[in-house]
Amino acid sequence: MTAHPMFPKAPLVAALTVLSLAMTGCMPGTVATTVGTGYVYEQKQDHKYKHDVERAVDNYLEDHANSPCTQGEDRVMASAVEIIKEHRLTGVNEVINRLDTIYRDQAQPDNVRAGALYNMAVLESRRKMPNKARARDHFKQLYVEFPNEYRCIFEESEWRDAMIEKQLLLPGETVDSFLEDAIKDIEQRQP
């Protein structure tokens, strides 16, 4: 048997195709086992992720137990937590996008817009791969744009300094150098 000059390996491809079909018949459970294993792995990942989200919320609550905010300004948004838990791959971004829409809506009252900006800052600083630069920018914008909102988190205190150190410092930066830079930046932003 000679191969066609245009298709020199056609007989080999045909033989391999027949062989692979025969082998598949010998292993009927292989595909089902692979799919089942993938499903179990995905469920484990979802469970681990939900546990990680719960742990992050618990850490936030623990961090804010000694917060100088007495009016509940820094409380956890339960609806955001649910979205983040249910949508492992897109939840954080979905919540941030929704908060950004609220923040940009000038028809919303200042306290609602400030709350959206605050929560975006918190999410950016506490997500699995934090975006500290964006979180810092949100906090500065909150300070400048809403002078009557969230002042409790900006008041000088050991708690504030601990939160800055934990969430916002870049390598080589100190709380004092962060505050100096933040003050300069805020002064430039103010009208």
N, C-alpha and C positions, 0 to 999 in steps of 0.2 A: 504494500500500500504506500503510495507516494503522496506527499502533500502537494496541494495546489501551490504554484509559485507565489501567488498573492497571499496565501494563508499557510505558511510553512508549519505553523504550530497548531493548526486546527484540530488534527487528530488527538494531540496531547491535551488540549483544552477540553475536548469532548470526553476523553477518558477520565480526566480529573473531575468533571462535572458529574458523571455517572458514579464515580467512586464516592464523591462527597454526599450525593443523594443516598447512596447505599449506607454510608456511615451514619447519616442522620436518622435513618430508619432503625439503626441498631441502638441509638441513644435517644429514645423518645422523651425522656424526662429532662434532658439537658437544658432545653430552652426554658421550660417551666421552672426549673431550679434556678436558673440565672435570673429570670424575671422576679421570682419570689425572693431571692437573696437581695436584689436591688430594692424591692419594696420594703423589706425589713430594715435594710440599712437606712433608707429614706425616713422611715418612721423613727428610728433611733436618733437620726440627726434632728428631726423636728422636736422630739422630746428633749434632747440636749439643749437645743436652741431656746425652747420655752423656759427651761430651767435656768439658762444663762440670763434671759430677760428678767425672770423673777429675782434672780440674785442681784442684777444691776439695779432693779427697783428697790430692793431691800438695802443695798449699799447707799443709794440716794437718800432713802428715808433715814438711815442711820446718820449720814453726813449732815442732814438738815434737821436732826432732832434738836441741835443746839443753835439753830439759826436765829438771828435776831429778828426775823420776820414773825410778827405776832398775829397777823391778819390772814395767814394761810396763802400768801402770795406765791410761795415757793412749793406749793403742794403738787403731788404727782397727778398728771392728767390720765385718769383711768381709761378713757376712750383711746388715747394714744397708745397706751400700754397694750390694749387688746389688739389694735391693728398691728403693732410691732410683733406681738406673739404669733398672730395668725398668718403673717406673711413674712416668712423667714428671709427671703431674698430681697424683698422690696419694701418691707414695712417701714423701716426708718426713713427711707427716702420719701415714701408716700406721706408719712406724717409731717416731715419737714416741708414738703411741697404744699400741703394743706395749710400749715402754719404760715408759710410765706404768703399764700393767697390772702389769708386773714390779715396779716400784717400790712400788706400793700393796699388793702381795701380802706380808703379814706373815710368811707361811710361808717365804719366801725368806731365805737368809742375808744378813747385813748387807752383805757385800762385793758380792753380786749386786745388791741394791737400790741401794747406793751407785753401782755402775757404771751402772745404768739412769739414775739421776738425773744423774750426770756427763754421760752421752751425750746426754740431753735438753738439758742446758745448752749443750753444744757445738753440737748441731744448731740450737737456737734462735738462737745467736749467729752461726752461719756460713751459715744458709740464705740464699737469694737476697734475700729481704726480711727481714732479721734482726728478731727480737723481743727486743731487748736487755733490756727490763724483765723478761720471763719468764726469760731466761738468767740475769740477775743474781739473781733470786729462787731459781732452782734451785741456783746456786752457794752462796748463803747457806744454803739448806736443807741442802745437802750438808755444809757446814761444821758446822752446829749438830747435825744429826741423826746424823751418822756421824763422831764425833770420832777414830776410829781408821782412817779410810779417806781416801785421796786427800790426805793432808797435804802431799805433795810439791808439789802445785800451789799451795798457799797459803803456802809458805815464802817469806820475803822474798828476792827475787832480781831481777836485771835482766830475766830471762826472764818472771817473773810480771808485772812492771810493763809489759813490752812487750805481753803478751797482754791485759792489762786495757785498755791504750790502744787496741789494735787491734780488740778485740771488744766491749767493755762500756761504754765511755764514752759519755755523752750529750753533746749540744752544750753547750759552755761548761764542761764538767767536766774536772778534772785527775785524775791518778792519786791524788794525795794526798787530794783532796776525796772521791773515790770510796771510798778506803780508810777515811776518817773516818766517812762515812755507813754503810759496810758494817759497821764495828765497832759503831756505835751500834745498828744494826738487829739484828745478831747478839746483842748483849747483851740486847735486848728479847725476842728469841725464846727465849733459853736459859731453862730452868726454874729 
